């Protein structure tokens, strides 16, 4: 059962948070990487994103936490399904977020690379990612908008979460804050280990290119 609902957009440190939550005992944590590792689940996520919330228990019921897309776009539905869960809204400076997203999840050149995948397994993975992208657009996260419009989407999303979630159940968090606020929110001890850092924007493009070449990488997102 999900105890922590991740409401933050991709490129707000969600890969690091997935690892951190699992280190704190909130594992497994669902992340876009889980969809890539289990592409057969993409049809369920597309159904959920386009209005069928009944599929969510089958998608996330075995996880203790969620982070990143596609789940972040379904935070309201997740709250209805798991009313006792806490909500973790990962944020960052909007312009910094946009610059990171533009180089990765908003990069139209990468979409064109996915459309050109030829090797059968890579083609299947690329089609899954493209279909998910289209479903996320239907839910509000479009990749074809300009900078100001995209930043406005990001800020509206974050404000909607802040407005709707009980403050006692919500942590608005930046990964640069490290362990202390996260552990205090969850009521767990601070680990002796450094806070994890994962999935820097600079390696994202190479991972997508390897996927297109048929070298599937489970950490693309």
C-alpha positions in Angstrom: 0.0 0.0 0.0 1.3 3.5 -0.9 2.4 5.5 2.1 4.1 8.4 0.3 2.6 10.0 -2.9 5.1 11.8 -5.0 3.4 14.9 -6.6 6.5 16.6 -8.0 7.2 16.8 -11.8 10.1 14.9 -13.3 13.4 16.8 -13.2 12.8 17.9 -9.6 15.2 15.3 -8.1 12.7 12.4 -8.3 15.4 9.8 -9.1 17.3 10.8 -6.0 14.1 10.8 -4.0 13.2 7.3 -5.2 16.6 6.1 -3.9 16.3 8.1 -0.7 12.8 6.8 0.1 13.9 3.2 -0.4 16.9 3.8 1.8 14.5 5.0 4.5 12.4 1.9 4.2 9.7 3.2 1.8 10.4 0.7 -0.9 9.8 -0.3 -3.4 9.1 3.2 -4.8 7.4 3.6 -8.2 9.2 5.9 -10.7 9.1 6.1 -14.5 12.0 3.7 -14.5 9.6 1.0 -13.3 7.4 1.6 -16.4 10.5 1.2 -18.6 11.5 -2.0 -16.8 7.9 -3.3 -17.1 6.6 -1.9 -20.4 3.5 -4.0 -20.2 2.2 -1.7 -17.5 2.2 1.3 -19.8 -1.3 0.5 -21.1 -2.6 0.7 -17.5 -0.9 4.0 -17.0 -2.3 5.4 -20.2 -5.8 4.2 -19.1 -5.3 5.9 -15.7 -4.1 9.2 -17.3 -7.0 9.3 -19.6 -9.7 8.8 -16.9 -9.8 5.2 -15.6 -8.6 5.5 -12.0 -9.8 1.9 -11.3 -6.6 0.5 -12.7 -4.4 2.3 -10.1 -4.5 -0.4 -7.4 -3.0 -2.8 -9.9 -0.4 -0.4 -10.9 0.9 0.9 -7.5 -0.6 -1.4 -4.9 2.7 -3.3 -4.3 4.7 0.0 -3.8 5.1 1.9 -0.6 5.9 5.2 -2.4 5.6 6.9 -5.8 7.8 9.5 -7.5 8.0 11.1 -10.9 5.8 10.7 -13.9 3.3 9.3 -14.6 2.1 9.0 -11.0 2.7 12.7 -10.2 -0.1 13.7 -12.6 -2.5 11.4 -10.7 -1.8 12.7 -7.2 -5.5 13.5 -6.7 -6.6 10.1 -7.7 -3.9 8.6 -5.5 -5.0 10.6 -2.5 -8.6 9.3 -2.9 -7.2 5.7 -3.1 -4.8 6.1 -0.2 -6.3 8.8 2.1 -3.8 8.1 4.9 -0.7 8.6 2.6 1.5 11.6 2.9 2.2 13.8 -0.1 5.7 14.7 -1.1 5.9 17.7 -3.6 9.4 18.0 -4.9 10.1 21.4 -6.4 12.9 23.5 -7.7 13.4 27.0 -9.1 11.0 27.2 -12.1 13.6 28.5 -14.5 16.1 25.8 -13.4 13.4 23.2 -13.8 12.5 24.4 -17.3 16.1 24.4 -18.4 16.6 20.8 -17.1 13.3 19.7 -18.6 14.0 21.3 -21.9 17.2 19.4 -22.2 15.5 16.1 -21.3 11.8 15.3 -21.1 10.8 18.4 -23.2 13.4 17.9 -25.9 11.7 17.5 -29.2 14.9 16.2 -30.8 14.7 13.2 -28.4 11.1 12.6 -29.4 12.2 12.5 -33.1 14.9 10.0 -32.1 12.3 7.8 -30.4 10.1 8.0 -33.5 13.1 6.7 -35.6 13.8 3.6 -33.4 14.0 0.5 -35.7 15.2 -2.5 -33.7 12.1 -4.4 -32.5 12.6 -4.2 -28.8 13.7 -0.6 -29.0 10.7 0.2 -31.3 8.4 -1.3 -28.6 10.0 0.7 -25.9 9.9 3.9 -28.0 6.3 3.4 -28.8 5.5 3.0 -25.2 7.3 6.2 -24.2 5.6 8.1 -27.0 2.1 6.9 -26.1 2.8 7.8 -22.4 3.9 11.2 -23.5 0.7 11.7 -25.4 -1.4 10.5 -22.4 0.5 12.8 -20.1 -0.3 15.7 -22.5 -4.0 14.8 -22.2 -3.6 15.0 -18.4 -2.0 18.5 -18.7 1.8 18.0 -19.1 2.4 19.0 -22.7 5.8 19.0 -24.3 5.0 21.4 -27.2 4.6 24.7 -25.3 7.0 27.6 -25.0 9.1 28.5 -22.0 6.6 30.8 -20.2 3.6 28.5 -20.9 5.5 25.4 -19.7 6.7 27.2 -16.5 3.1 28.3 -15.9 2.0 24.7 -16.1 4.7 23.7 -13.6 3.7 26.5 -11.2 0.0 25.8 -11.5 0.5 22.2 -10.7 2.6 23.0 -7.6 0.0 25.5 -6.4 -2.8 23.1 -6.9 -1.1 20.5 -4.7 -0.3 23.1 -2.0 -4.0 24.3 -2.0 -5.6 20.8 -1.9 -3.4 18.8 0.5 -3.7 19.1 4.3 -0.5 20.9 5.4 0.0 18.2 8.0 0.3 15.6 5.2 2.3 17.7 2.8 6.0 18.3 2.4 7.1 20.8 -0.2 10.7 19.8 -0.7 13.9 20.5 -2.6 16.5 17.7 -2.8 19.3 20.2 -1.9 17.7 20.3 1.6 19.0 16.8 2.2 17.8 14.3 4.7 16.6 16.4 7.6 13.3 17.8 6.4 12.4 14.5 4.6 13.2 12.4 7.7 11.3 14.7 10.0 8.3 14.6 7.7 8.3 10.8 7.7 9.2 10.4 11.4 12.3 8.3 10.7 16.0 8.7 11.8 18.5 10.5 9.5 20.8 8.0 7.9 24.6 8.2 8.3 24.9 7.9 4.5 25.0 10.9 2.1 21.8 11.8 0.4 21.7 10.1 -3.0 22.2 12.0 -6.2 21.0 10.4 -9.4 20.0 10.9 -13.0 21.8 14.2 -13.8 20.3 15.9 -16.9 23.6 15.6 -18.7 23.4 11.8 -19.0 19.7 11.7 -20.0 20.2 12.3 -23.8 22.8 9.5 -24.0 20.4 7.1 -22.3 17.6 7.8 -24.8 20.0 7.5 -27.7 21.2 4.1 -26.4 17.5 3.0 -26.0 16.8 4.0 -29.6 19.9 2.0 -30.7 18.4 -1.1 -29.0 20.5 -0.9 -25.8 17.6 -0.5 -23.4 18.5 1.4 -20.2 16.4 1.0 -17.1 17.2 4.5 -15.9 16.2 6.6 -18.9 13.7 8.8 -16.9 
